[in-house]
Amino acid sequence: MQWHGLKLPVIFMTFVLGLALVFAGQWAYKEYSYQQPLSKVLAENELVEDFTIKEGTSKSLVKVELSKDTSNLMVAYQEINQLINEVMGQKHYQIKFMSKSDNALNQAFYESHHIIYQAQVMGNYPEAAQKVEEAARKQGAEGKVFVDENNIYIQFSKTDGHYLYQIIPRQDHGKTVTTQGGGQIAERN
């Protein structure tokens, strides 16, 4: 079949092959520029028990299950965030730490979440830490609060192996922050 002297099957096949080449190139770029290096870095880290990487339209989601002996959620987040940022560069991503919670830990978080969000606005972190510890004790668990310039880290754990991790971004209205990847790069002068 011809159209104005051009063979339509040849044009169609060329178009399909070109399209396949573009998609193969995109897959190879993602796979070899950050998927494999990121998988290697996370697999070699002793804090990481398991992980998954899901590609989104605007950013990647990195789900991480921490090892059971993680004692400081903030240090673990900072270390893993730095490793991911080194691999991902300017590519936007989100880190989500997986929890193995139960009803008691969920209740402890529920009982303390109001003061945590109040601390997010007012900065009364010692009071929030005390409330988290009390709520955890009532449920037979241990509760910890860590705070850095970017986040509030809530860590509940029980001796039976259940744990709950919550990372809540701080709202510091006196700062101008620009986000790169998963971390913040510009602070108030």
Rosetta blueprint (number, residue, H / E / L):
1 M L
2 Q E
3 W E
4 H L
5 G L
6 L E
7 K E
8 L H
9 P H
10 V H
11 I H
12 F H
13 M H
14 T H
15 F H
16 V H
17 L H
18 G H
19 L H
20 A H
21 L H
22 V H
23 F H
24 A H
25 G H
26 Q H
27 W H
28 A H
29 Y H
30 K H
31 E H
32 Y H
33 S H
34 Y H
35 Q H
36 Q H
37 P H
38 L H
39 S H
40 K H
41 V H
42 L H
43 A H
44 E H
45 N L
46 E L
47 L L
48 V E
49 E E
50 D E
51 F E
52 T E
53 I E
54 K E
55 E E
56 G L
57 T L
58 S L
59 K L
60 S E
61 L E
62 V E
63 K E
64 V E
65 E E
66 L E
67 S L
68 K L
69 D L
70 T L
71 S L
72 N L
73 L H
74 M H
75 V H
76 A H
77 Y H
78 Q H
79 E H
80 I H
81 N H
82 Q H
83 L H
84 I H
85 N H
86 E H
87 V H
88 M H
89 G L
90 Q L
91 K L
92 H L
93 Y E
94 Q E
95 I E
96 K E
97 F E
98 M L
99 S L
100 K E
101 S L
102 D L
103 N H
104 A H
105 L H
106 N H
107 Q H
108 A H
109 F H
110 Y H
111 E H
112 S H
113 H H
114 H H
115 I H
116 I H
117 Y H
118 Q H
119 A H
120 Q H
121 V H
122 M H
123 G L
124 N L
125 Y H
126 P H
127 E H
128 A H
129 A H
130 Q H
131 K H
132 V H
133 E H
134 E H
135 A H
136 A H
137 R H
138 K H
139 Q L
140 G L
141 A L
142 E E
143 G E
144 K E
145 V E
146 F E
147 V E
148 D L
149 E L
150 N L
151 N E
152 I E
153 Y E
154 I E
155 Q E
156 F E
157 S E
158 K L
159 T L
160 D L
161 G L
162 H L
163 Y E
164 L E
165 Y E
166 Q E
167 I E
168 I E
169 P E
170 R L
171 Q L
172 D L
173 H L
174 G L
175 K L
176 T L
177 V L
178 T L
179 T E
180 Q E
181 G L
182 G L
183 G E
184 Q E
185 I L
186 A L
187 E L
188 R L
189 N L
